[in-house]
Amino acid sequence: MILIPIRSLWAQFPQDWTSLLSWLAFLGIFLFSMLYGQRLQLMIILREVEGSLLKIKMMRDEARKIAIDSIKEIGKPQTDPTAQVDRFLEYFALAPVDLDPSGIIWRLEHLLDVQDLRSKDDVKLMAPQADETQRNNLENMLVWAVNLNIIYKIIRHFYLLGKKTLSLYVIMQIQMALPLIMREAEAFASGLKACQMGQPIGDGAGALVAAKLMQGYEKTKVEKDMVVAKVPLEGRTAYVLKAEGPGGNVGKPGEAMKQIIEQSEGKISLAIVVDAGLKLEGEKPGEVAEGIGVMIGGPEVEKYKVEEIALKYKVPVNAIAIKEDVGDAISPMRKEIVDAVDNVIERIKRLVHERTKEGDSVIIAGIGNTIGIGQ
Amino acid sequence: MTAAVPTAKRPSFYLLAIILITLLLSLALIITGIDYMEIGLDPYTRTLFLLLGLTILALSAYMLFQTRKRMFRLGLEMQPLITTLLCQKCGFKNLRDFTRGDYVFKQVEEQCPKCSEKAFAISSIYREVKEKEKAREEG
């Protein structure tokens, strides 16, 4: 009785050896994918992350080498700066307490000032023979090398954690974000050479607009690391400001705008902020868009200052964005962005003409890193 | 700056062994499939053998390809930049390669070939992206 079902089951099996072999192969593959499929997937992902990690490590090491060579070449230090550079690459800055958000902006500004001062002092010590422009460029270069080091360390952390725990979910977190992280790392790497050579970068689009507007007019230095020029524009007086170049510098545009508005007792009819804006996929680099609000990137301290003072004196703030992606923003400036500058100036003139009366005063702020852009 | 991360290392022995075994198995399957074709036996089985053999061969070749030592392009190489010089007197435009020390609106001590004045200033510095790269960006 018992043999009947076994026989009928046997009848289901292929009777020649080749068919049996293929049947067994399928069964084997099925069992393998059931039992070891996830492990195999983990191995493949780990290899993928390992490749990217290796690439970032090479970028980080090369960035460190470029920074050390530049310091030696430009700064002509008495001692080897390698240890100082390594120390710089490991610097960190802690965010202020946000449990009680009252006054956080001013605490953050203080921390950023301390960080900036410390970086500048360190660069001065590392490169005593460098002039101010070169020091600013070296500082930018070191900051980007720090960013590469941070990216490398975070990816390494997840890679090693994934390897240690053999958890697919740990390693998948980094694998999913890896394409975007790699784009950013590659952008920092290509920007590093631009910094070394003092070339203008995409982020300086706003500064380039302001520099073009203030050509031929007297410039005054304002706090901090900013220059302002009084420019006649369409029968109005325009206070055009940008960070002081041509060294790598972003200055404190919010502080400068605040000072100008306060000095003129709020008699500013319009403020226009021009900056490089992150483009979405599908948009072309160098496209220009208008909007309202304070278009200042970074840790938002400067943005806050402008919002506060604009609210106090009811100054309307308009924004003009020159679109580019993250890679373009920190690598040498593209032709499309340079070509967009004239378009932006036309838009500024139109805005001033449409929104203010003759004899009014306006502020035009060119935001961004002014490396490679004079005034 | 030290790291417990593999540098450009050799692929693991086990991985290579697995790939080699699967390669041999796939070749065996393909040869059996071809044998069947020659004898003219069982068209279903020979097609199955050939398909299975070729699939496994492709998979193991891909795995082997993945283990190769990759050459990375770091993106740290210097990108060619163009400096535009504009004569402030006659508006003559001159293009040249970027040199260290150039910056936008820098006064340059170069004689204008048109008006012979030393009134050149750098009006722009930029890089040109190749059409192929632009097309890739735009998807």
Interface residues (C-beta under 8 A of the other chain):
Chain A: D16 T18 S19 S22 A25 R47 E50 G51 L53 L54 K55 K57 M58 M59 E62 A63 R64 I66 D86 L89 R156 Y159 L160 E186 A189 S190 L192 K193 A194 M197 G198 Q199 P200 L208 A211 Q215 G245 P246 E281 G282 K284 P285 S331 P332 M333 R334 K335 E336 I337 V338 G372 I373 G374 Q375
Chain B: M1 A3 A4 V5 P6 T7 A8 T32 Y36 D42 T45 L48 F49 L52 Q66 R70 F72 L74 G75 L76 E77 M78 Q79 L81 I82 F98 R100 G101 D102 Y103 V104 F105 K106 S124 I125 Y126 R127 E128 V129 E137 E138 G139
